Amino acid sequence: AQSVSQHNHHVILSEAASLELGCNYSYGGTVNLFWYVQYPGQHLQLLLKYFSGDPLVKGIKGFEAEFIKSKFSFNLRKPSVQWSDTAEYFCALGGSYIPTFGRGTSLIVHP
Amino acid sequence: NAGVTQTPKFRVLKTGQSMTLLCAQDMNHEYMYWYRQDPGMGLRLIHYSVGEGTTAKGEVPDGYNVSRLKKQNFLLGLESAAPSQTSVYFCASSSLAGYQETQYFGPGTRLLVL
């Protein structure tokens, strides 16, 4: 069985603060990893993904994530958040046939 | 391209009523999915389809039925709605299986069952 755990359920930051959202997964085989973002009132959209190769993946809007196989982690980072980054963030694991989503992290950025 | 569209956007039902949610995609994707999103629960897969004429159960299929008669459409049916089905429903599609490829999501349908 595969699973995804997002430890931070709610994060509140001020603009220009650095961000790191945790994502840990459980799966014994080859993994594909995704981060999706859902802005208020909108649908989910892809932020970045890792399939293979360089474990440091860069996505849209200045986000990046690092795949650390030994830690079963795929944490999302941004050096300086903006008010417009206020959204819900979902980590997803593609291991077996169907992707598994984490419970999401709600990020609020204060101006 | 419209991408993935869902109708209706919002619906209120009484317990026991039935309804169908329509998902349409214009990207010629083989795979389509129905999820429900509840606070603190993330996205949970209800049913999915790997191609026209095929459907399969996901994590929380009870109380729902689906059909994929045309490649571009994936219908989600509630035969007898219950308050526990109050949720936001998202449809998604992908060209390859979702674990291999990016999923494209629709705007969602908010359903309230009284």
Chai-1 contact restraints between the chains, C-beta under 6 A:
chainA,res_idxA,chainB,res_idxB,connection_type,confidence,min_distance_angstrom,max_distance_angstrom,comment,restraint_id
A,N32,B,Y99,contact,1.0,0.0,6.0,A-B,restraint_1
A,H43,B,F105,contact,1.0,0.0,6.0,A-B,restraint_2
A,H43,B,G106,contact,1.0,0.0,6.0,A-B,restraint_3
A,H43,B,P107,contact,1.0,0.0,6.0,A-B,restraint_4
A,H43,B,G108,contact,1.0,0.0,6.0,A-B,restraint_5
A,L44,B,F105,contact,1.0,0.0,6.0,A-B,restraint_6
A,L46,B,T102,contact,1.0,0.0,6.0,A-B,restraint_7
A,G94,B,Y99,contact,1.0,0.0,6.0,A-B,restraint_8
A,P99,B,G98,contact,1.0,0.0,6.0,A-B,restraint_9
A,P99,B,Y99,contact,1.0,0.0,6.0,A-B,restraint_10
A,F101,B,G42,contact,1.0,0.0,6.0,A-B,restraint_11
A,F101,B,L43,contact,1.0,0.0,6.0,A-B,restraint_12
A,G102,B,G42,contact,1.0,0.0,6.0,A-B,restraint_13
A,R103,B,G42,contact,1.0,0.0,6.0,A-B,restraint_14
A,G104,B,G42,contact,1.0,0.0,6.0,A-B,restraint_15
